Amino acid sequence: MTPHSAPGHDRSDAGLNAIIGERRQLISLAYRLLGSLAEAEDTVQETYARWYALSQQQRDAIESPGAWLTTVASRICLDLLGSARARRERYVGEWIPEPLPGRTEWI
């Protein structure tokens, strides 16, 4: 005897199936954008966390869970790339002057 699922349960399974089915694609997308497998895996994990942070009603309203996951993963990647650029541009350490050649090196 198989248990009967509640209404909307199939929709939830569709989301879970999308998560499982899209994992390789999401990692590939994130890796192509970020260039680091570790950061790509972190991005996919964050994407999953955001999926599960949605209420069941919000998840049910998403027509294409795969497209939603891809969009969220790509936006996380773009945010990471933007913050990496900002981290490189803002040096918080002590200012070190540019080394100048000595007089003897000019002659």
N, C-alpha and C positions, 0 to 999 in steps of 0.2 A: 504494500500500500504506500503510495507516494503522498507526501503532504501537499496540500493545495496552497498556492501562493496567494498572498493578499493582492488586491488590486494595486497596480502600479509597481508590483515587485519585479515584473519582467522588465520594466523600464530601468529599474535600479541595476538589474543584471546586465542590461545593455551598457550602462555606464561602466560597470566593472569589466565587462568584456572589452570595451573600448580602451580602458586603462591597460589591461593586459595586452591587448592587440597592438596598441600604439606605442608601447615601451621602446621597441627598437627604433621606430621612426622618430620618436621624441629625442632619444639619445643621439641619433644621427644628426638631427636638426641642431640640437644644442651644441654638439661637437663641432659642426661646421661653422657655427656662429662664434663659439668661444675658443676653439682650438685646444681645449683641455678636456680629457675624458673625465677627470675628477669633477671639474666644474659642470660638465654636461650631466653627470649623474646627480649632482646636487640640485641642478635645475629641474630635472625630472622629479626628484623627490619633493621639491617645493611645489611643483605643479600638482602632484598627487595630494599634498597636504591642503592645497587650496580647493581641490575638488571635494575632499572629505569635510572641509570647513563649511561647504554649502549645506543648506537645509535640504531635506528630501524634496520639498516642494520646489526649491530652486533647481535641483538636479533634474527633476521631472520636466521642468520647463525648457531645458536645453534640448533642442531637436537633434543635434549632432554632437555627442560627447567627444568624438575624435577631433572634430574641428575646434571645439572649445579647448581641449587639452593642447592642441597644436598652437592655437592663438596665445594661450596663457604662457606656454613654454617659451615661445618666441619673444613675448614681451618681457619675461623675466631675463632672458638673455640680453635683450637690448638695454634693460636697466643695469645689468651687471657690466656691460661694455661701457655704458655712460659713466658709471661710478668708478670704473677702473681708470678711465681717462681723467676724471676729476682728481682721483688719488694721485695720479702721476703729475698733474699740473700744480697741485698744492703741496709744496714741500714744507713740512712742519719742523724740520730739524734746524740746526744752527746754520746760518748762511756761510758758505765757504766760497771765497773769491776764486775766480777763474785763474788757473796757474798761467803766469806770464813767463815767456822765455827770458833768461838773463841777458845782460848786455853782450856778453861774449858770444851768445848764440845768434845775435843779429849781424855780427861782422862776418 
